[in-house]
Structures are given as structure tokens and as C-alpha cells.
Amino acid sequence: MGQLLVREIEAANDMNFAGGIDIGDDASILFDNADVVIDFSVPDATITHARLAAHSGTALVIGTTGLSEKQEQQVAEAATKTAIVYAANMSVGVNMLMALVEQAAKRLGNDWDIEIFETHHNQKIDSPSGTALALGKAARKGRGGGNFVTDRNGKRNEGDIGYAVQRGGDVVGEHDVTFFSQGERIVLGHKATDRRLFAQGAMRAARWVNDKAPGLYSMKDVLDL
């Protein structure tokens, strides 16, 4: 993602590449010299970057997945002092899918079963993916409740939001959310075939957040969904 971001930023007419670091490097120089920092790293590094953003007042875009609830709270604390966009997936299409899933869950009601199926490349670390979990949260928000089931044993219970995971090859990312009822089903899905879309989404978030007041924002805010 770092290499993709550098290429996409350098090709953009309205952005300048201020510099980059690898995990473990001193990131303070970036926050001293950049208007916006884009972070695709690992959770522990992201928390360090969020603290630096809060200290410097530099806007931050976070595309890191796998943050714990405690780490998400730490990001929210940093956002009281600077503007932060945090999203499990920077894809414009995926965030549109989340909005559709929330609306479908709200309107279909509790008698429709919800299952989430996701596929990623064989080096993907977190399972279910951060995007799949975010889709589940969108469904639960729309429905007004629900239990996440990642390891099913026996029949499903009413209100369950189930997950199934595949890992293999070089799949960039595929997500399907299926709503099942008696005699019919609805499938809402997204397939990513090029990793550039994540860089392009992060750049769109960076453009948007640059002049925003301190706060924790999402791609829903960026896209006005």
C-alpha cells in the first residue's frame, strides 16, 4: 500500500508527496512537515501515529485494520485534538455497500437471516477481515441489534449475523452480504480487483479531511452517505 500511495500521490495534480516511513521509523518528522498523514500499518504503530497527530494537530487518515476496541478508543481520544478519518476499508464501493447493508437491514427486519461471506489472499492476517466486521456492524446498526457468529456450531439463532471466510491465492478482496427469507434472498456484494482503489480512496479522504475541525470521521462522512 505504501508504494501504491506514493505512485498515486505523485501522479495527482493537487497533491505533493511529503515523505514516508516504514514501521519502526521515527514518524514525528512526517507530522511536522505534512498537512495530512495516511497510515496503512499495524495497530500498535497506528496508535503511535494517532498520538503524534494529536500532538502536532496534523490531520490523519487511518486505513489500518485489526484495531482492538481499546485501540479504537485511543484513536477517538486523539481525534479530540485533530481531525482523523478512520475506516476499515478505504474503497468508495465498499463504503457504499456498507450504507446499502445498513438500509437493507433496517427495512427488512429481524425475520431475515444475515450472513457475510468474504474472501482474501492467502497472506491476509485478520479473520474475519476488518471490512467484513464493519459490514456486520452496519447490519447490526440497521437492524438495531444482533449477535456476531464467527464459529458456528449447530443451527443459527434468531438475530445472528454469521461469518464465513476463505483465504487463498492473490484475491484482493471479495465481500457478499446475503439476506435470507422464506422463498427469497437478497445478495449485496463488492469485488476488488486492483489495490489502487484503496490508495485512491485514502487520497480522497485526505483531500476531504485537510481543513476539517478536530473529530473522528469515517468514509461515510467523506462520501456524504
JODA-V499983 format. One record per backbone hydrogen bond with DSSP energy under -1.0 kcal/mol. CO is the residue of the C=O (numbers start at 1). NH is the residue of the N-H. E is the energy in kcal/mol with one decimal. If there is no record, write none. Layout:
BEGIN
CO/NH/E  CO/NH/E
END
This chain:
BEGIN
1/5/-2.7  2/6/-2.2  3/7/-2.2  4/8/-2.7  5/9/-2.9  6/10/-2.4  7/11/-1.3  22/25/-2.1  27/31/-1.4  28/32/-1.3  29/33/-1.1  30/34/-2.0  35/59/-1.3  37/61/-2.9  39/63/-3.1  42/46/-2.4  43/47/-2.0  44/48/-1.5  45/49/-2.3  46/50/-2.5  47/51/-2.0  48/52/-2.0  49/53/-2.4  50/54/-2.2  51/55/-2.2  52/56/-2.4  53/57/-2.3  59/37/-2.2  60/85/-2.6  61/39/-3.4  62/87/-2.1  68/72/-2.5  69/73/-2.0  70/74/-1.8  71/75/-2.0  72/76/-2.2  73/77/-2.1  74/78/-2.1  75/79/-1.8  77/80/-1.4  78/81/-1.9  82/215/-1.6  83/60/-2.2  84/217/-3.6  85/62/-3.5  91/95/-1.9  92/96/-1.8  93/97/-2.1  94/98/-2.3  95/99/-1.6  96/100/-2.1  97/101/-2.8  98/102/-2.4  99/103/-2.0  100/104/-2.7  101/105/-2.7  102/106/-1.9  103/107/-2.0  104/108/-2.7  105/109/-1.3  109/112/-1.2  113/180/-3.0  114/162/-2.0  115/178/-2.9  116/164/-2.2  117/176/-2.4  118/166/-2.2  119/174/-2.0  120/168/-2.4  121/124/-1.6  129/133/-2.3  130/134/-2.1  131/135/-2.3  132/136/-2.0  133/137/-2.3  134/138/-2.1  135/139/-2.2  136/140/-2.7  137/141/-2.5  138/142/-2.3  139/143/-2.4  140/144/-2.0  140/145/-1.9  147/161/-3.2  149/163/-2.1  157/160/-2.1  159/147/-1.3  161/149/-2.3  162/116/-3.1  164/118/-2.3  166/120/-1.8  168/171/-1.2  169/122/-2.0  171/121/-1.5  173/192/-3.1  174/119/-2.2  175/190/-2.4  176/117/-2.7  177/188/-2.7  178/115/-2.2  179/186/-2.4  180/113/-2.4  184/181/-2.6  186/179/-3.2  188/177/-3.2  190/175/-2.6  194/197/-1.5  195/198/-1.3  195/199/-1.0  196/200/-2.8  197/201/-2.0  198/202/-2.1  199/203/-2.3  200/204/-1.9  201/205/-2.1  202/206/-2.3  203/207/-2.4  204/208/-1.8  205/209/-2.5  206/210/-1.1  209/212/-1.9  215/84/-2.7  217/86/-2.7  218/222/-1.8  219/223/-2.6  220/225/-2.8
END
